[in-house]
Amino acid sequence: MFLRLFENIFGYFVERRNNSFDLNRIKQYRGKIPVISIGNISVGGSGKTPLTIELAKLLLERGIRPAVIGRGYKRKSSGGIIVSDGKQILSSAEEAGDEMLLIAQKLNVPVVLHQKKYEAARIVEENFNVDVILLDDGFQHRKLHRNLDIVILDTKTIEKPYLLPRGRLREPLKSILRADIICLYSENDYKEIAGLIGNDSEVFYISVKKDGIYNLEKYNPVACYSELKQGKFNEINFCENLNDNEKKFATLSSIANPERFFNSIKEVHLAHSFIFQDHHQYSENDILKIIKCCKNKNINSLITTEKDAVKLYRFNGFFKSNSIFIYVFSIKIDILNFQKLTDFVLRTIDKT
């Protein structure tokens, strides 16, 4: 009962804020560079960061220079920060946050942070010569005008369409009427929301795919920036390691949807799972506790996510000295009808 009451109160203020933008009572910042927003309407992981990376790659392959901007959730810094200038990484995981540093490592583009994302757009305009700005997690940041709104909806959000704090929604499902592109994980999801999709909106289906498994020791955040784009990293033969009777595996993650991570490695027999809150910044004390638990359970191999790897790399010496190997599981977003999405995005940029 109380959750429903608080949900109604939250919904009132969300509706009021959206109306202020719809009626132009709050002015948007409209910059000189076109903006593409990649976002969602719920808290937790839905695939925004992998989709942002794939979209940036799409643009780069066609000679279009993007920059990526965001907030840098749970970073230990404030104000405007240039995480990458497109040539080198200038910030740590603590300063930039895990997702934005991961984007900087995987892309040869400027990455800029500010709590007020429209201010990040200004920093890009003042410092970089780019053709388009990708706004990570930007659907609710209506202060910044965007030329294209991409929204990802996961099944869990659609099945329980309740606003915070009763559910996971940041705003009502009907808000997807603002979206130009809606990305779904299944056709069943489409049936549930068909009546809420605008006449001019396009629907695409996406899925999460494995993109490689690497040893953390080789996953150097500094080397990664130049070597990954040159194709120097070779995927380890993980299947051989699975059949090694001397290896005992556990997972280590601090992501919003660990179940999706577990499902992607379901062929692995896990002795334990270390699960931390989403975006958790690992401390030395955390690492020592993990190592102690591994020793007690005879675990000698940990499987982690790329988002965690950017934060764990500085502790690799601790794991190595205790004969604990860490494997980094990389994912990517696979887009059905990729060419159609490409054409849609390029048309949007050409119009500006």
Summary of the structure (lengths in Angstrom):
residues: 352
radius of gyration: 20.7
end to end distance: 48.3
largest distance: 65.0
contacts: 1146
relative contact order: 0.15
helix: 41%
strand: 23%
